[in-house]
Amino acid sequence: MVAKFELSDDSVVVIIGTGAGGGVLANELAQKGVKVVALEAGGRYLPEDYINDEWDSFGQLAWTEPRTTSGDWRVSKDFSGLPAWIVKAVGGTSIHWAGASLRFQEHEFKAKTHYGDVDGANLLDWPIDPAELAPYYDKAEAKLGVTRTGGRPGLPGSNNFKVLEKGAKALGYKEVNTGHMAINSVEYDDRMACQQTGFCFQGCKWGAKWSSAYTDIPRGEATGNLEVRDHSHVARIVHDDKGRASGVEYFDQDGNLQMQKAKIVCVAGNSIESPRVLLNSHSSMFPDGLANSSGQVGRNYMRHTTGSVYGVFDKPVRMWRGTTMAGIIRDESRHDPSRGFVGGYELETLSLGLPFMAAFLDPGSWGREFTSALDDYENMAGMWIVGEDMPQETNRITLNHGVKDAYGLPVANVNYTDHPNDRAMRDHAYARGKAIYEAVGATRTLPTPPYPSTHNLGTNRMSERPRDGVVNMHGQAHDVPNLFVSDGSQFTTGASENPTLTIVALAIRQADFISNEMSKGNI
């Protein structure tokens, strides 16, 4: 029986967002007997509802409310409304993600120690020891059914992967395979194996790809301890006279303002909306926003150093067939400053459908060079760069009081400027990507600029000292002991790996911490 809690019930944990962080946390707490109310701004869609069409799927699932942008980041010029592929639905962006599930490396957890002082970067070591997170990575991989872990086989190689693999091996790369993916290569966890039909970004209609939408959320609800309220747009978190979070105000489906009381509040709305909620939760006690005595809420926004390389061949590749992210080269993810930058990057296969390819190949371009690239679409192979970008205090989320959403709340402004290290890394990756495709006979290579959406990280980062960040090693706010951050915004640095596995591992760990602290009466 699905739970139903009263608005006045101040014994519940309220979680804002139901994606890889919030959805997993909700289930993990519910399984431990903790009462949870999860507030989700979007609607509820299951595999039978997903639309296998790029434009229509974006309209169905993505957060399309207004945002503004600034900085010299190319997106602020070409995509000023920031149409980020962040999902507004139960399950969050775990519906849209590709499934790549990689553990962070030692040097990435301790970037300040390994990279030293990088001019203009606000580097900091994570307050977590990687060894401490290792057992939670194990649990996360088992939950997600990650291939090439736990005895689960890898996925088969698509044409797009085979082109990448042959070129990579021709250049001497060793760490090349079809990836650690949260997509079933065999039946697992009551979910069928991948059918290789593509459209991974539009929601997996087979349920072969893990998403909290159809795994953790319904399992949490089955305990009778979790109530999910969809179409619930959070306005602000309120607090008592002692400065402890006491409830969450939100607009319901009818546009009425409600207030759910809470024992604990967990924010998991992604790295743009989570700081926006905290900043909108200002009060006389917290004039600069909730949990923001350090002034760090919204700062150190990271989105990974990205870009793509496409190769055109004299025979069809049909890169759209099979899993969207069908393979990876990991050799460049090492830390090797001799390349001219700190940190590293992954090269992962990627394919875009024709509509998105036309939009993102080079916005605003026309003429034969552009149209001939689209003419060659069937003969293209594609890869995506995912690299560690540098946290910078000036890359940040702020409130734009001049633009309001449908509820009259100031929208988020995203300010981002590439660090010189990011540009050096991207240039190196472009050159290696082109060389990979040229090694297998590409007739043309097309390096393309970053897309307007990628992994959004940082903005409420973990820190040992309260002055350096927003939350401690458990995601617990330094200023407000019963307030937690449970998504990628708590990342201290971005690493070169896709972030979801780490978000899930941290959520499992946070659930243990919260339930233990509740049982001790500490929060």
N, C-alpha and C positions, 0 to 999 in steps of 0.2 A: 504494500500500500504506500503510495507516495505521500510524504509528509506534508503537513500544512501548519505553519507556525504563525502565531499572532504577531502583529506589528509591535505589540507591547512586550514581547518575550525578550528580556534582556540577558537570557542565558545562551543565546545562539552565537555562533561564529558567522559573521557576514563576510562573504567573499565577493569581490567586485571583478567579474570576468570569469569565463569558463573554458579558457583555452588550455594549452599544455601546462601552464602553471596553476591557474585557478581550478580547472576541471579536475586535475590530478589531486590537488590539495583537498578539494571538496570530497572526493571519493575516499581518499586515505583517512581523513578525519571521520567521515561517516562510518567507515569500517571499524573504527576504534570506539564507536558509540557517541561521538561528539555530534551535537545538533548543528546543522549548517543551513544557512540561507544563501544561495548563490544568485547574484543579480547580474543579468545579461542584457545589454542594450539592444541586441538583435533578436531575431526570431529563431524558430527551431526548425531545422531541416535535417533530414536523414538521407541515406544514399539514394533512395528512390526519388528524392526531390532534386538531386543535383542535376545541373544542366550542362551537357557536354558541348558547350559553345563558349568561346572565350569572352566575348562582349556580354552576352546574356548572363553568364555565370558571375562576372564581375558585378553586374547590376544586382544580382540576387544576393550575393554574399558580402561584398566589400563595404567597408566604412566609407561612405561617399559624402558625409557631412563636410562642411567647409573647414579648411585649414589654410594657413598662410605660410609663406616661406621667405627666407632671406639668406644672405651669404653669397659667396661666389660659386657655390655648388650648382652644377649645371641644371639640376632639377628646378631651382628657384626661378630660372629663366624660361625653361621649356614647359614646366608643369607646375605653375605657381599655386594651383589648388591642392597639390600633393595628393594625387589619387593613389594612395598607398594600398597595396594588396594586403591590408589588415582586415581580417574577417569580422564582421559584426553579426554574430550568430552564436547559438549554443554550440560549444566546441571551439570557438575562436579560430585562430589561424591554423590550428591543427587540422582543420578541414582542408586548407589550401596548401600547406607545406609540401615539399617534395618527398620528405621521408628520410633524408640523409641524417645519420645519427652517429656522430663522432665524438670521442672523448677529447677534452682539452689536454694539452701537453704541459709538462712540468714548467717549461720556460714561460708559458702563457699565463699560468696562475701567478707566477712571480716575475712579471714583466719589468718592474722597477729594478729588481735585483739583477736580472739578466741583461736588460737593455741599457741600464744606467740612466743618466740624465739626457733626455732628448729635448732639444730646444723647442719650446712651444707646446710640448706635450705634458699632460697632467697625469703622468704614469703613477701607479700605485700597485703594490702587491695585494692580491686577494688575502683576506684574513683567514681563509680556509687552507689547510694543508691538503694537497692533492690526495695523499694517502687516506685522509679521513673521508673524502668523497668517494673513494674507490668502491666500497661496498654498496653505496647508493647508485653508482653507475651500473653495478651488476643488477640491482633491482630494476632500474630504469630500462636496461636492455631486455630483461625478461618481460617486463610489462609491455614494452613496445614490440617485442618479437624481432629484435634487430638481427638482420642476416649477418653471417660470419661471426656471430657470437653465440655462446651457449649451445654449440653443435648444430646451429641452424645454417643450412647451405646458402650460398650467394644466389642472387638472381641471375637469369641467363643474360647473355650479352646481346644487345640490339645492334643494328647496323651502325648507329651513331657511336656506340661504345667501341665496336670493332675498328672503326676508323681512328678513334682516339688512341686505342691500345696499340695499334700498329705503328702510328706516328710516334707515340711516347717511347716505345721500345727501340725504335730506330734512333732516337736521341739518347738512349741509355738510361731512361727512367726505369726504376724497379718496382715502386709501390703503385701498381696499376691494377685495378680490379673493378667489379661491378658494385662495389661500395658496401658500407654498413648501413643498411636501409631498414626502416620500420615499415616494410612492405613484405608481406608473407611470400616467401619462396615456396613454401609448402603450407598445408593447412595448419593453423596454429591459433590457440586461444579462441576457439569457436568462430574463427574467421577463415574464409577460403583463401586459396593461393592467388597471387596476382595473375590476371588474364592478359596482361601486356597490351591493353587497349589505349594507353595514353590518357590524356585529360587528368593527370594526377593533380594539377593545380585547381581543377574545377570541382574537386571532391571525388573521392573514389566510390564509384557506384557499386563496386563489388565488396567494399569493406575490407579489402586486403591490406590497405594502408591504415596504420593506426591513427585514430583520431579520438580525442576525449568525447566527441559528440555521440559516438555509438559504443564506447567501451566504458570508460570511467564514470561518465555522467549517469547512464542508466543503472550501472551497478551500485553507485552511491545511492540513487533513489530507491533501489530495491531493499536497502537496509531499513528504510523508514526514518532515516536520520537526515536526509537531504531534501530540501525543497529548492527547485530552480525556478526563478521568476524571469521569464523572457520579456522582451520589450520593456525593460526597466532601465531607464537612462539615469545614471547616477549624477547628482548635482554636486553634492559635497558630503564630507564626513563631519559629524558634529562631535563635540567633546563636553565633558562635565567641568565643574569648577576646579578640579584637580589636574586638568589637562589630559585626561584619559579619554580615548575614543569611546563614545557612548551610543552611537547610532549612525545610520546612513540615510540621507535624504535622496529620494529618486523620483523621477517622473514615470508613472505607470503607462500602460498602453493607451489609456484614454487622456493622457496628458495631465493627470492629477498628481500633485506633489504628495508623496507618502514619506513616512519616516519609520524605518525599521530599527528598533533598538538592538544593541549588540553588546556582547561580553568582550569580543575581540573582532577587529576589522582587518581583513587582508586585501590588499590592492593588487590586482592582476589584470590590468586593462591594457597592457603593452607599454612600450617606452615613450609613447607620445601621450596617450590618454591617462596613464597612471600619474605622471607629474602634473598633468592638467588638473586632475581631481584634487591632488594635494594643494596645489596653488589656489584653486577655487575654494578650498576649505579654510581660508584665512579667517581670523577672528581677532579680537582685541588681545587675546593671550598669544596668538600666533599671527602677528600682522603680516608676515611675509609668506604665509602658507603653512599648513600643518607639517610638522616634522622638519622644518626648514631653518632651524637656528643657525645651521652651518652655512646657509645660503647655497647649498649644493643641489637642492631639488631642481631638476630640469637640466642641470649642467652635465658635461661629459657625454653628450649624446654621440653614439657611434652607430654606424650603419654598414660596416664592413667596406673594405676597398673592393669595388666590383667593376665589372666591364665584361664584355663578351668578345669572342673571336669566332667568326664563321668561316668555314672553308668551302669553296665551290669546286666540284669535281666533274669529270667528264662522263660519269655514270650516276644513276640515281642512288641516293642514300636513304631518302625518306626518313629523316631524323625524327619525325613525330611519332613513329611507330615504337611501341614498347614504353617502358617507364620514362617519364620526362627527364629525371636525373638518373641516367643509366650507368654511370661509371665515374671513376675519380682517379686523378694522379695526385699522390700525396708527397712526392719527393721535395717539392718546393716549400712545404709547410715548416721546414726546419728554421731555426734562428741562425742566420749566417750573414753577418754585416758586410762581408766582402762583396756581396751583391749590390751594396749601395743603400741598404735600408735595414731596419731592425724588424724582427718578426718574419712571418712567412705567409704563404697563400696556398690554397687548394685550387686545382683545375677540375671542374666537374662538367660532365656533359649536360647540355640543356637544349631544348627545342622550343621554339615559339610557333604558334599557329600563324597563319598568314595575316590576320587582322593585327595582332600585336607586333608581328615582325614589321609590318608597314608603318606602324605608329612609332616604334622605337629604334628602327634601323638608323635613322638620322632625322629627327623631327624637323619638319620644314623644308626638307630637301626635295627637289623635283628633278626631272630630266632623265636622260638615258642611263646615267650611272646608277641612279636609284632604281629605276624600273627594271634594268637588266638584272639587278640583284634579286628582285622578286621573280623575274622570269626563271632564274636558276634555283628557285626554292626547292624543287624536288631533288636537286643534286647537292644540297647543302648538308654539312655536318656542323654542329655547334657545341661550344663549350662556354662555361661561365667561370669567371675569376671570383674567388672568395678569399679575401685577405684581411689581416688584422689592421684595422685603422687605429690611429692614435686618439685617445681621449683628449679633448681640449675643453677647458672651462668655457670658452666662448661658443662652442658648439652646444646649443642648448634649446630647450623647450621653454617658452614663455607664454604668457597670456596676451592675446591681442584683443584689447578692450574695444577696439574699433569695429570688430566683426563678431557677431553673436550667432549662436546656433539656434535651432528652432525653439529651444527652451529659454532663450535669453541669456545663455551662459557665454562668457568670452571663449573664443576658440583658441586652439594651440597654434602658436607660430613656431616653425621649425627653422632654426638658424644653423647652417652647416657650411663650413669651408674646409676643403681638403688640406691636410697637413703635407708639407714637402715629402715626408716619408711615404704617405699614401700615393702621391703622384709617382715617386720613384718605383714603388712596388708595382703599380699598375703598368707603367711603361715596360718593366721587366717581364711582367706576365703577358702583355700583348706580344712582345717579341718571341717568347717561348711558345705561345699559342700558335702564332703564325708559322714558326719553325716546325711544330708538330704536324700541322696540316701539309706544309710544303714537302715534308719528308715522305709523305704518301701520295704525292702527285697533285696537290691542289692547283688548280689553274688560276685561282684568285683567293685572296684572304681578305676578310672584312672585320677589322677591329671595330667594335661599336661601344659607345659611351655607356655609363651606368644607367640602369632603368630607374624609374621614379620610385620604386619600392624594393626593399630588400630586408635584411635582418635589422630590426630596430633594437638597440641595446643601450645600456647605461641610463642615465638621468636620475636614478635613485640609488647610487652605487653603494656597495658594501665597503666598509672601512673599519679598521681597528680603532682609530681615534674618531670621536664624534665630529671633530672639526673638518675632517677630510671627506666625509660622505654623509649618507642619510640613514643607512641601516648597518647592523652588526653582522657577524658571521652567520646568524640564523635568519637574516632578513628582517629582524626586529628593529623598529625605528629607534634611533638613539634617544630621541626626545619623548617618545610616547610608547611606553612598554607594552601596551596591548594593541599596537598597530604594526602590521607586517606588510612587506612588499614581497610578492610571490611570483614575479614574472622576470623577463629578461632585463627589466630596468634596474635590477639589483646588481647586474654584472659590473665588476670593477674595471675589467678590460674585456675586449671583444674576442680575442684569440682569432685563429684562422678557420675554426670549424663552425659548421652550421650549429645554431645554439640550442635547438629544441631538446636534445638528450640531456644537456646540462640543466635546462629549466626544469625538466621532469625529475632529475636526480635531486635537485635542490628542493623541489616541492615535496617529495617523499621524505626527505630529511627534515624539512620544516614541520611536516605533520607530526613526526615523532617528537620534535621539540615542543610544539604547541600542546600536544596531548599530555606530555610529561609535566610541563609547567602548569597546566590546568589541574592535573591530579594532585600536584603539590600545593595548589592554592596560590601560586606565584602570580598568575595572570587570570 
